[in-house]
Structure formats: C-alpha cells, structure tokens
Amino acid sequence: MLNLYFMRHAQTDFNNYDGDDFNRNISREGIAKTKKILNFLVTKQVYFDKIFYSPAVRTKETYDIVYKVMRLNISVGEPDITLYDIDFKKFLYKLTKLENYKDILLVTHEPNIYSIIDFFFPDSHEDNNKTSKLQFPTSSLTKITFDTTYWTDILNCKVFYTFSINPDDIKET
C-alpha cells in the first residue's frame, strides 16, 4: 500500500497582501493551525518519506513548519513548480517514476487538491460519494491510499479515500 497525503498551505497574511500571489507569506494563525495538524500526526505516528511542495512562499513556509515539527532528520523536501501551476498530470508522471517511498506528502494549493481528487475519484461529484462534500481549508490534510507497492502502478490499481483532517476539528488536549 502506498499513501499520498495532501496538505493545503497555511492561511496567508491578508493584511500584507500586495497582489503578488506567489510571494504571499503565511499568518500566525496559519502557523498555529499547521502545527496543530502536525502535532496530531506525530501523536498518531504518521510520517512521510518524501515531501513535495509548490515553490510559492506560503507553501515553502508551510513545508518548513512540517520539517521542524515532525523533526525530520533527512532531506525529504523538494519544490515542484507543477504544484503551483496546477498541472497535476505533469506531477502525476513524476510520481509514477518514484521508487523507495511509501508515504508522500504534497504541500500544495486548493485547486490542485481538487484536481487530484477528481482524477482519482471521477465520480466524486455524485451526491452519494463520500468525496463529493470534501472541502480543503488551509492547513487541512487529506490522505488517499493506493493498493499497490509501486508508484508506477498507481494508475492501474484500486484507490481509496482514507481521510481528511481539518485543524479546526482537532480537540485540544
């Protein structure tokens, strides 16, 4: 089984937004919500072998928080412009060429997450489908699982929607 996780970047700081989408920074609230999700994952012993992130400032800053909070001791992050350009099919091709990774995280943008869900779950718009009502607020995390051991086979295997976590739904302990 292979796992693909998607994290939407942390909430941006709209007070300092100057119209430059690529260079928007994340807010203090975004940092706090991202840490909340990541601390939850650490308690559940969820970790990643590889992380790809959009080179936009807000996704890079979100990735930096992932790296620090999860105490990653290997270099697992790699920027990928296709995660900003909303060109999931190009990224999908790259994904099928990967080896030796089981749990991959994409730190990306909301349109990419919808594209991924639509691609792997083409019936996701039907009312009776559990993916039809999914929303992806900032700092949320979604997981899908592939019933295969090789990324080259992800287009020809069963795919399961596993879960989505919204930081606002995590109870403080």
Protein Blocks (a to p, Z undefined) as FASTA:
>chain_A
ZZddddddddddfklpghiaklpccdfklmmmmmmmmmmmmmnopacfbdcddfbfklmm
mmmmmmmmnopabdfbdcdfklmnopaklmmmmmmmpghiabdcddddfklmmmmmmmmm
mmlmpmklmklmgccdehiacddddddfbfklmmmcccddfbdcdfklpccZZ
